[in-house]
Amino acid sequence: MRIMKLAIISLSVCFLVLEASAFQAGKRVITRDTSSNAPFSPAVAAGDFIYLSGTLARGEGIREQTRGVLSNLGEVLELAGADYTRVAAVTVYLRNTSDFQGMNEIFREYFPSEPPTRTTVQTDLVREDALVEMSMIAIRPGAERTVLQPEGWPTGTAPYSYGIKSGDTVFLAGILGRDYSSANSSVGSDIQAETRAIFENARQILAAAGMSLNDVVASRVYITDTTLFRDMNTSYSAHFPEIPPARATVRANLMGDQYHLEITLIAVAGAKTRITRPNADGTLGRESPVLSHAVRVGNRLYLSGMLGVSDETRTDTQAQARQTLATIGRTLDAAGFGIDDLVDGVIYLTDMSEWGEMNVAYREAITGNFPARAAVGTGLMSGDGRVEIMFTAVR
């Protein structure tokens, strides 16, 4: 009898270990309202990370809405078994740059110490009365969360950290073209100088984690003027001679008029594979000199922002979204992933009144187990582009 009890206990422990391992490795959708028919999940947990969808709140003024957004996100964090202290990265989308300070006041209350990294840009939002939207990435309890402080840099007074490290992954704040090590002064109005300064700053943040620019797998580029795009690319590409990160570039205003460029990076240590998206006819596509269509590292896949512009789709947002998602599907397949592996995404629309049209195509391609998602209004680098979609996938 004692032997049987020991055997049962051993099996129970074994199942618990297997269950915990499955939780860490697999995709788990976090839900709040089971009656919701929204085409995105409030959050998705996969591996060491929890991806939270872009969230809005109702209220009078920026302070009330910011508090509502962060409270809503806090409820989702709790459902995922985490809290504000586990947040690693936040993206803040403001309708008006004049609301930046008001948003900051409330943001500080929720992150009084060791705050997450943060990027703040001006965009259009899906609801006309919405002033702020935020999305997050958090770290599961028990996993490493280390704030990075580059050598020689003063301790920041802003309510964000320069970098957060968790295991093999580093999340960097949105970086500007300024000298963070001294008076935070701008490097000037030359876009190539701004780009170089941004990557020098990124290099120093990554060095604090024992990593380098070669470890960068994903990049979100926010540029204030599309005419600067080509010159920015010239400087940008020089920093990634081997495997450039997946990337999306959109036009958005920043929180300082003196800046033209802000870049947010994710780095992952380890061997990487560059994925080239296939053409619709199955032939191999052409590599880009400035980005990888996707980068695979371990069980994660970071996809570039993709578009669906053609002569047939030029004036049709729904058709562009449908073609974009078909391209994403082919890229996932080429990397050994599938639609069900998508955990987090961001959708950039040039006209937020087309949000519903985009969603028709989105629901056709993704029918359940929706990834977390933010959808905001920005300009795109393609003159005929109406929608661009960027995803992260985990197997």
C-alpha positions in Angstrom: 0.0 0.0 0.0 2.8 2.4 0.9 4.6 1.7 -2.4 1.3 2.3 -4.3 0.9 5.7 -2.5 4.4 6.7 -3.3 3.9 5.7 -6.9 0.7 7.9 -7.0 2.5 10.8 -5.4 5.4 10.5 -7.9 3.0 10.4 -10.8 1.2 13.4 -9.5 4.4 15.4 -9.1 5.4 14.3 -12.6 2.1 15.5 -14.1 2.4 18.8 -12.2 5.9 19.3 -13.7 4.7 18.5 -17.1 1.7 20.8 -16.7 4.0 23.7 -15.5 6.3 23.1 -18.5 3.4 23.1 -20.9 2.2 26.4 -19.4 5.6 28.0 -19.9 6.0 26.7 -23.5 2.5 26.8 -24.9 0.1 29.6 -25.9 -2.5 30.4 -23.3 -5.3 32.9 -24.2 -6.3 35.2 -21.3 -10.0 36.2 -21.4 -12.1 38.6 -19.4 -15.5 38.6 -20.9 -16.4 35.3 -22.6 -19.3 37.0 -24.4 -17.0 39.4 -26.2 -16.7 38.9 -30.0 -13.7 41.2 -30.4 -11.1 39.8 -32.9 -8.3 39.9 -30.3 -7.6 38.4 -26.9 -7.1 40.7 -23.8 -3.8 38.9 -23.4 -1.8 35.9 -24.5 0.7 34.1 -22.3 3.5 32.2 -24.1 6.8 31.1 -22.6 8.1 33.7 -20.1 6.0 36.5 -21.5 2.5 37.8 -21.3 1.3 40.0 -24.3 -1.5 42.4 -23.5 -3.7 44.0 -26.1 -4.0 47.7 -26.7 -6.5 49.0 -24.2 -8.8 52.0 -24.0 -10.9 53.5 -21.3 -13.7 56.1 -21.0 -13.4 59.2 -19.0 -13.1 62.9 -18.9 -9.6 64.1 -19.8 -6.3 62.4 -20.1 -5.7 61.7 -16.4 -9.0 59.9 -16.0 -8.6 57.9 -19.2 -4.9 57.0 -18.3 -6.0 55.7 -14.9 -8.8 53.7 -16.5 -6.5 52.2 -19.1 -3.9 51.2 -16.5 -6.6 49.8 -14.2 -8.0 47.7 -17.0 -4.6 46.4 -17.9 -4.0 45.6 -14.2 -7.1 43.4 -14.2 -5.8 41.5 -17.2 -2.4 41.1 -15.5 -4.1 39.7 -12.5 -6.0 37.2 -14.6 -2.7 36.1 -16.1 -1.2 35.6 -12.6 1.0 38.8 -12.7 0.9 42.4 -11.6 2.3 45.8 -12.5 5.8 44.9 -11.1 6.1 42.3 -13.9 5.6 44.7 -16.8 8.6 44.9 -19.1 7.5 47.1 -22.0 4.7 49.5 -22.6 3.7 51.3 -25.8 1.6 54.4 -25.3 -0.4 55.8 -28.2 -1.6 59.4 -27.5 -4.1 61.2 -29.7 -2.6 64.6 -28.7 1.0 65.3 -27.7 -0.3 68.0 -25.4 -1.5 65.2 -23.1 1.9 63.7 -22.6 2.5 65.3 -19.2 -0.9 64.5 -17.9 -0.5 60.8 -18.9 3.0 60.8 -17.3 1.6 62.0 -13.9 -0.8 59.0 -13.7 1.7 56.5 -15.2 4.2 57.3 -12.4 1.6 56.3 -9.8 1.4 52.8 -11.2 5.1 52.3 -11.7 6.8 54.1 -8.7 10.0 52.1 -8.9 11.8 50.0 -11.5 9.3 51.0 -14.2 9.0 49.2 -17.6 10.5 50.4 -20.8 8.2 52.7 -22.7 7.6 54.1 -26.1 5.2 57.1 -26.6 4.0 58.3 -30.0 1.1 60.3 -31.4 -1.5 58.3 -33.4 -5.1 58.2 -34.3 -7.3 55.9 -32.2 -10.3 53.7 -33.0 -12.7 55.6 -30.8 -13.2 59.3 -31.4 -13.4 60.1 -27.7 -10.3 58.0 -26.8 -7.2 60.0 -25.8 -4.8 57.2 -25.0 -4.3 53.5 -25.7 -1.6 51.3 -24.2 -0.3 47.8 -24.9 2.1 45.9 -22.7 4.5 42.9 -22.5 4.9 41.5 -19.0 7.1 38.8 -17.6 5.7 35.7 -15.9 6.2 35.5 -12.1 9.4 33.6 -11.3 11.3 34.6 -14.5 14.1 37.2 -14.4 13.3 40.9 -14.6 16.4 43.1 -14.4 16.5 46.8 -15.0 19.4 47.8 -17.3 21.4 51.0 -16.5 24.2 51.7 -19.0 27.5 52.6 -17.5 28.0 56.3 -17.1 24.4 57.2 -17.7 22.6 59.2 -15.0 19.7 57.6 -13.3 16.6 58.6 -15.4 13.9 60.7 -13.8 11.3 59.8 -16.5 8.9 57.0 -15.5 10.5 54.4 -17.7 13.6 52.3 -17.8 16.1 52.2 -20.6 16.0 48.4 -20.8 14.6 45.4 -19.1 16.3 42.0 -19.3 14.6 38.6 -18.8 16.7 35.6 -19.5 17.9 35.8 -23.1 15.6 38.7 -24.0 16.0 42.5 -23.7 13.3 45.0 -24.2 14.5 48.5 -25.0 12.6 51.7 -24.5 11.9 53.9 -27.5 15.2 55.6 -28.2 15.7 59.1 -29.5 18.7 60.7 -31.2 20.1 62.4 -28.1 23.0 62.0 -25.8 21.6 60.2 -22.8 24.9 60.1 -21.0 25.1 63.8 -20.4 22.4 66.6 -20.7 20.0 64.6 -22.9 20.7 67.1 -25.7 19.6 66.4 -29.2 22.3 65.6 -31.7 20.7 68.0 -34.3 18.3 67.9 -37.1 20.2 65.6 -39.5 18.3 62.3 -39.8 21.4 60.2 -40.3 23.0 61.7 -37.2 19.9 60.9 -35.2 19.9 57.4 -36.5 23.5 56.9 -35.6 23.0 58.3 -32.1 20.0 56.0 -31.6 22.0 52.9 -32.3 24.9 54.1 -30.2 22.5 54.5 -27.3 21.0 51.0 -28.1 24.5 49.5 -28.2 25.2 50.9 -24.7 21.9 49.6 -23.3 22.5 46.2 -24.8 26.1 46.1 -23.5 24.7 46.4 -19.9 23.1 43.0 -20.6 26.2 41.5 -22.3 24.5 41.7 -25.7 25.0 43.6 -28.9 23.1 45.0 -31.9 23.7 41.5 -33.5 21.1 40.2 -31.1 18.3 42.6 -32.2 15.4 40.7 -33.7 12.6 43.2 -33.9 12.5 46.9 -34.6 9.6 49.4 -34.6 10.6 52.7 -36.3 8.6 55.9 -35.9 9.5 58.7 -38.2 7.9 62.1 -38.4 8.5 62.8 -42.1 8.3 60.2 -44.8 10.7 62.2 -47.0 13.4 61.3 -44.4 12.8 57.6 -44.9 15.5 56.9 -47.5 18.3 58.8 -45.6 17.3 57.0 -42.4 17.6 53.7 -44.1 21.1 54.5 -45.3 22.3 54.9 -41.8 20.1 52.2 -40.3 21.2 49.3 -42.6 24.9 49.9 -41.7 24.2 48.7 -38.1 23.0 45.3 -39.2 25.4 43.8 -41.7 24.4 40.2 -41.1 20.8 39.5 -40.1 18.8 42.7 -39.9 15.8 42.6 -37.5 12.2 42.3 -38.5 10.9 45.8 -38.8 7.9 48.1 -39.3 8.3 51.8 -40.1 5.4 54.2 -39.8 4.9 58.0 -39.8 4.0 59.3 -36.3 4.7 62.4 -34.3 6.9 62.2 -31.3 6.9 63.8 -27.9 9.5 66.3 -28.7 9.4 68.6 -31.8 13.2 68.5 -32.1 13.2 64.8 -32.9 12.4 63.1 -36.2 13.0 59.5 -35.3 12.3 57.1 -32.4 13.1 53.4 -32.6 12.0 50.6 -30.2 14.0 47.3 -30.2 13.8 43.8 -28.9 16.9 41.7 -28.7 17.3 37.9 -28.1 20.5 36.1 -27.5 21.1 32.9 -29.4 21.3 31.5 -32.9 19.0 33.2 -35.4 17.5 32.2 -38.8 16.5 34.8 -41.4 13.2 33.9 -43.0 12.5 35.1 -46.5 8.8 35.2 -47.4 7.7 33.1 -50.4 5.9 34.7 -53.3 2.3 33.9 -53.9 3.3 31.4 -56.6 5.5 29.5 -54.1 8.8 30.8 -55.5 11.3 32.3 -53.0 10.9 36.0 -52.4 13.7 38.6 -52.6 15.5 39.6 -49.4 15.5 43.3 -48.3 18.7 45.0 -47.5 17.2 46.8 -44.5 15.0 44.1 -42.8 14.3 40.5 -42.5 10.8 39.4 -43.5 11.0 37.4 -40.3 13.6 36.3 -37.7 13.4 33.0 -35.9 15.2 32.5 -32.6 14.4 29.5 -30.4 10.7 28.9 -30.4 9.9 32.5 -31.3 9.3 34.2 -34.7 9.4 38.0 -35.1 7.7 39.1 -38.4 8.2 42.4 -40.1 5.3 44.7 -40.8 3.7 43.5 -44.1 1.5 45.2 -46.6 -0.8 44.0 -49.4 -0.5 46.7 -52.0 -1.1 45.7 -55.7 -3.0 47.2 -58.7 -6.1 45.3 -57.6 -6.0 46.4 -53.9 -4.7 49.9 -54.2 -7.9 51.6 -53.1 -9.4 48.8 -50.9 -8.4 48.4 -47.3 -10.2 45.1 -46.9 -8.5 43.7 -49.9 -5.1 45.0 -48.7 -5.6 43.4 -45.3 -6.6 40.1 -46.9 -3.5 40.1 -49.1 -1.3 41.1 -46.2 -2.6 38.3 -44.0 -2.1 35.8 -46.9 1.6 37.0 -47.1 1.9 36.6 -43.3 0.5 33.1 -43.6 3.1 32.1 -46.2 5.9 33.6 -44.1 4.7 31.7 -41.0 4.6 28.4 -43.0 8.1 29.0 -44.4 9.4 29.3 -40.8 7.5 26.2 -39.6 4.9 28.2 -37.8 1.1 28.6 -38.2 -1.6 31.2 -37.7 -2.5 29.6 -34.3 1.1 30.4 -33.1 0.5 34.2 -33.3 0.6 35.8 -29.9 1.0 39.5 -30.4 0.4 42.0 -33.2 0.1 45.7 -34.1 -2.0 47.0 -37.0 -1.3 50.3 -38.5 -4.1 51.9 -40.5 -3.9 55.1 -42.5 -7.7 55.7 -41.9 -9.2 54.4 -38.7 -12.7 54.6 -40.2 -11.5 51.5 -42.1 -11.0 49.5 -38.9 -14.1 47.5 -39.6 -13.1 46.7 -43.2 -9.7 45.5 -42.0 -11.4 43.3 -39.4 -13.5 41.5 -42.0 -10.3 40.2 -43.6 -8.7 39.7 -40.2 -11.5 37.4 -39.0 -11.3 35.3 -42.2 -7.6 34.6 -41.7 -7.7 34.2 -37.9 -10.8 32.4 -36.7 -10.1 31.8 -33.0 -7.5 31.8 -30.3 -6.9 35.4 -31.3 -3.5 37.0 -30.5 -3.2 40.1 -28.4 -3.4 43.2 -30.7 -3.2 47.0 -30.9 -4.7 48.8 -33.9 -3.8 52.5 -34.4 -3.8 55.2 -37.1 -0.5 56.2 -38.6 1.0 57.1 -41.9 2.8 54.3 -43.9 6.0 54.4 -46.0 4.1 53.1 -49.0 2.1 55.8 -50.7 -0.7 53.4 -51.6 -0.5 51.4 -48.4 -3.7 51.5 -46.3 -2.8 48.8 -43.7 0.4 47.3 -42.3 0.5 44.3 -39.9 3.3 43.1 -37.7 3.2 40.0 -35.6 5.1 37.9 -33.1 4.6 34.1 -33.0 5.5 31.5 -30.4 5.4 27.7 -30.8 
